[in-house]
Amino acid sequence: MSCAPDFEGAKQYAFDRLERELDEKLTYHSIAHTRDDVLPAVERLAHHVGITGERLLLLKTAAVFHDLGFVENTEGHDHESRSARIVREVLPNFGYTTEQINTICRLIMATKVPQQPEDLLESLLVDADLDSLGRSDYFTVSGNLRRELSNFGIVHSDLEWYQWQLEFLSMHDYFSEAARELRDHGKQHNINIVSKILAQLSST
């Protein structure tokens, strides 16, 4: 009988590298995004639909490693593939089987834009990655993204920023029923706030 993978050890490995190696310019794709945002979101969504056991473990592991590729390329070019490569190199050391690693890599690759998840687990990870769109801290999180883009020379005026935010929020759809149930109402509330901000900016 094989032992269960050491998720806690794998998680600590990923968090340690994110803490030490991520560029400080990454104010959005930070350790906080993985540790405090995506991982709790994927656990919440999984609980909502009754996913437990090995499937939950693989989903959580994918969440923990999904942005680790940013330690190798600060601007994030193809970071999903980099994350998947790190997974293949590292997770055998924590007792994950080849089949489990293949699933984790598939989940990570599903977060690549434009996202096109093909099953429930992929949908839950993709939705967890953008969970903040429907939360009350949306403007704090989006502010982190704005600062990150500015750090890399992509600067928006307030009007340009909120126009982009409104377009993104309006075009976005959660893939899983769980995310729609938990976050669609909050996302619509955030759309309404952005619309009001835009109306004020346009009138000045």
Secondary structure in CASP SS format (residue, H / E / C, confidence):
PFRMAT SS
TARGET T0000
AUTHOR 0000-0000-0000
METHOD secondary structure of the structure
MODEL  1
M C 1.00
S C 1.00
C C 1.00
A C 1.00
P C 1.00
D C 1.00
F H 1.00
E H 1.00
G H 1.00
A H 1.00
K H 1.00
Q H 1.00
Y H 1.00
A H 1.00
F H 1.00
D H 1.00
R H 1.00
L H 1.00
E H 1.00
R H 1.00
E H 1.00
L C 1.00
D C 1.00
E C 1.00
K C 1.00
L C 1.00
T C 1.00
Y C 1.00
H C 1.00
S C 1.00
I H 1.00
A H 1.00
H H 1.00
T H 1.00
R H 1.00
D H 1.00
D H 1.00
V H 1.00
L H 1.00
P H 1.00
A H 1.00
V H 1.00
E H 1.00
R H 1.00
L H 1.00
A H 1.00
H H 1.00
H H 1.00
V H 1.00
G C 1.00
I C 1.00
T C 1.00
G H 1.00
E H 1.00
R H 1.00
L H 1.00
L H 1.00
L H 1.00
L H 1.00
K H 1.00
T H 1.00
A H 1.00
A H 1.00
V H 1.00
F H 1.00
H C 1.00
D C 1.00
L H 1.00
G H 1.00
F H 1.00
V H 1.00
E C 1.00
N C 1.00
T C 1.00
E C 1.00
G C 1.00
H C 1.00
D C 1.00
H H 1.00
E H 1.00
S H 1.00
R H 1.00
S H 1.00
A H 1.00
R H 1.00
I H 1.00
V H 1.00
R H 1.00
E H 1.00
V H 1.00
L H 1.00
P H 1.00
N H 1.00
F H 1.00
G C 1.00
Y C 1.00
T C 1.00
T H 1.00
E H 1.00
Q H 1.00
I H 1.00
N H 1.00
T H 1.00
I H 1.00
C H 1.00
R H 1.00
L H 1.00
I H 1.00
M H 1.00
A C 1.00
T C 1.00
K C 1.00
V C 1.00
P C 1.00
Q C 1.00
Q C 1.00
P C 1.00
E C 1.00
D C 1.00
L H 1.00
L H 1.00
E H 1.00
S H 1.00
L H 1.00
L H 1.00
V H 1.00
D H 1.00
A H 1.00
D H 1.00
L C 1.00
D H 1.00
S H 1.00
L H 1.00
G H 1.00
R C 1.00
S C 1.00
D C 1.00
Y H 1.00
F H 1.00
T H 1.00
V H 1.00
S H 1.00
G H 1.00
N H 1.00
L H 1.00
R H 1.00
R H 1.00
E H 1.00
L H 1.00
S H 1.00
N H 1.00
F C 1.00
G C 1.00
I C 1.00
V C 1.00
H C 1.00
S C 1.00
D H 1.00
L H 1.00
E H 1.00
W H 1.00
Y H 1.00
Q H 1.00
W H 1.00
Q H 1.00
L H 1.00
E H 1.00
F H 1.00
L H 1.00
S H 1.00
M H 1.00
H C 1.00
D C 1.00
Y C 1.00
F C 1.00
S C 1.00
E H 1.00
A H 1.00
A H 1.00
R H 1.00
E H 1.00
L H 1.00
R H 1.00
D H 1.00
H H 1.00
G H 1.00
K H 1.00
Q H 1.00
H H 1.00
N H 1.00
I H 1.00
N H 1.00
I H 1.00
V H 1.00
S H 1.00
K H 1.00
I H 1.00
L H 1.00
A H 1.00
Q H 1.00
L H 1.00
S H 1.00
S C 1.00
T C 1.00
END
